[in-house]
Amino acid sequence: MARTFGKVGNDVYEVMKDGTYRHIQLPEFKSLGLNVDHLKALPDPKKSQKVPTGQEQNDAAKKIGLSDATIAALGPEGVATFAGISDVLMKQYEQGNPIPSTFTAQDLDRIFKQAQDDPDIKQYYKDQLNLGREEFQRNAAFLSGDYQQIQEKQARDYALAQQNLQENEAAAGRAYSGFREQAKGRLGEEQAGIIESTRSALKKGVEQLGSQFEKQYGTQNMPSLNIQGVGYNPYGNVPGLMEQQRLSDVRDRENQLRQNESLTRGLTTQ
């Protein structure tokens, strides 16, 4: 039986046997080889059909056997499309019509897991994480070494300043006077200020290094970071930009696997 398609604005729909519309998503539109310019205009389905909420679509997806991982991977549009297809198939079955060999919920779970376990994707992001950790360790070592050198220089400068003060006060005949003690006190306060300023700079450097890594690679991959007693406390629950890109690659691979299997089953044509 020939299938009927039409459009409402820029959206493409399939007209079902019961008169309802099924929204055609972009991947399916491409696989069907439709030309939007040749489709007839349809009445706006939003005026005659109830649009299910996202929660209703998720509930429907779980009812037909989709796992939470598959629902998250499909996204709202994918869930809506799959739920719509399953509803149409159920109506065909109830009317005694044969059901085509299409994807089941188990098929989608299997394809999604296959995409997640793709060896090329896994190896690429494993290498990226290793490179990120190596750079992180180099930067941490540099920050620690730089702080140590500054500390050592400050200690030398302070010792020299004390020696110069002692010699100058002795030459002025104030080796044991109150003026010398006041000068020593001021010198100590200045040294304490310098040490505190250096410590603050170290804290800022540790915070910047830690937050940059956590933002890029996620809290779950965050190495321990503590330099000269100054530690980094992760924000927590940060997925990381790399994880977002990995999931995007997994979805692309999933779509490719689904399309390949569709061609193998004869559900679509190239």
Buried (B, 14 or more C-beta within 10 A) or exposed (E): EEEEBBBBEEBBBBBBEEEBBBBBBEBBBEBBEBEEEEBEEBEEBEEEEEEBEEEEBBEBBBEBEBBEEBBEBBEEEBBBBBBBBBBBBEBBEEEEEEEEEBBBBEEBBBBBBBBBEBEEBEEBBEEBBEEBBEEBEEBBEEBBEBBEEBBEEBEEEBEEBBEEBBEEBEEEEBEEEEEBEEBBEEBEEEBEEBBEEBBEBBBEBBBEBBBBBBBBBBBEBBEEBEBEEBEBEBEEEBBBEBBEEBBEBBBEBBBEBBBEBBEEEEBBEE
